[in-house]
Amino acid sequence: MTILLSDSVLPTTGLPLTETDYFALGPTGARVELWDGSLHSCPRETPRHQLIVGALAVALRAGRADMNILSSVAVRLDPGRIAVPDLVVTGPINLDAPFIEAAAVRLVCEVVSPGSAAVDRAMKMYCYAAAGIPWYLLAEQEFNGLYSYVLKEGVYVQDNVMHLGGVTGVEFGR
């Protein structure tokens, strides 16, 4: 049995939800992630957030035809753990699959918003590292900076910090 909520169907099987339950939701009006059997709805993106994601995608794509730069796609970190990062960079992938395996992701990027700061700075950083994703970019609107982390011995170590206004042409700060 299922319950219709807005434009999605929520299973009534109780927790934990499975990946099958998650994908049965189909397209939703919000970005919904699966974390250890529970659904997590991400805050709605602001126009500023979308401009930052777009500018970063263009900067990452520059001169690289051998990579896929994708926004808001499902990434399977582990069974029962599906994140929807702001941007991912991959090599060749199955473009018709419902998700991308973490092993195919070369870089993941999150744009920190007031409603996502704790999740982006702590939980997602830890989970992306545990999944073995080699690079993590954190675009901090509050600090107008782009923080680059590289995976070393299972944890992310800060690699570089850039002021963003000059790099992307989008002023991140408020």
Secondary structure, DSSP 8 states (H G I E B T S, - for coil): -EEEETTEEEE-S-SS--HHHHHHT-S-SS-EEEETTEEEE-----HHHHHHHHHHHHHHHTT-TT-EEEES--EEEETTEEE--SEEEESS--TTSSSEEGGGEEEEEEEE-TTTHHIIIIIHHHHHHHTT-SEEEEEETTTTEEEEEEEETTEEEEEEEEEHHHHHS-----
